Amino acid sequence: MSTSVQSHNLSPSDILHAYQQGQRLSQLNLQGIDLSGTNLIEVNLSQSNLSHANLENIDLRGANLQGCNLSHANLKNSYLFRSDLQGCNLENAQLEGARLQLARYDSKTIWPENYDYRNINAVGPKSNLNGAFLNTANLRGADLRGANLRGAYLSGADLTGANLENAALSGANLQRAILTGAYLRNARLMGVELQGADLRAVDFTDAILEQIESIAGADFTLAVGLSAETKAMLCGFSSQELGTWNSYTRANTAQSLGCSCDG
């Protein structure tokens, strides 16, 4: 079982040793520390103070940095791939050359002034992920309000409880994606692929579902907000598609929609 690290006068070697021993590094005061060039893949530094720290060339892939104070930190050429930056303060941070692909942020993340965070392939509100490869990605509870996910590859992705209000998903591949309890109000879903998708308890209020490629094996059990017109369109798919069973939920599409014909 991992133990906590005390934040009194920690040196870079102390941090590296604790990391290598699997100890918790959250809620530490690391203001001004020099960790440049170190490897801290998947480290948990949540709620820690790293303001003015030198993190140049650091490897923080998959790191949990939720709620961290990274204001004025030097993150030049750092690796932040798939890191969690939700609630982070990055005010005046140096991010030149930083790699932030698929890093998670939310509405509470504070970015440097004029930093174009929407176009760095990070995952968060209003992010531009047009055509992005997000197959099997863990996006549980992600805040993707207003995101551009047109043509994105989301097959097998876990979007349980994600907020996709006003998101653009036209042409996206959602085959076998898990969207249980997701919020899709006002989302645009023209031409999406929904084969085998888990859509249980999704809120589709005012969502646009048109020109759907396939719903074979999609499970709409307890989904809300589907208009009578949209439901009729979905129930108009072939008996073969409607009769397909979802391999995970063990329900067929017709039954989950309450169609008059169960194929």
Buried (B, 14 or more C-beta within 10 A) or exposed (E): EEEEBEBEEBEBEBBBEBBEEEBBBBBBBBBEBBBBBBBBBEBBBBBBBBBBBBBBBBBBBBBBBBBBBBBBBBBBBBBBBBBBBBBBBBBBBBBEEBBBBBBBBBEEBBBBEEEEBBEBBBBBBBBBBBEBBBBEBBBBBBBBBBBBBBBBBBBBBBBBBBBBBBBBBBBBBBBBBBBBBBBBBBBBBBBBBBBBBBBBBBBBBEBBBEEBBBBBBBBBBEBEBBEEEBBEBBBEBEEEBBBBBBEEBEBBBBBBBEBEEEB
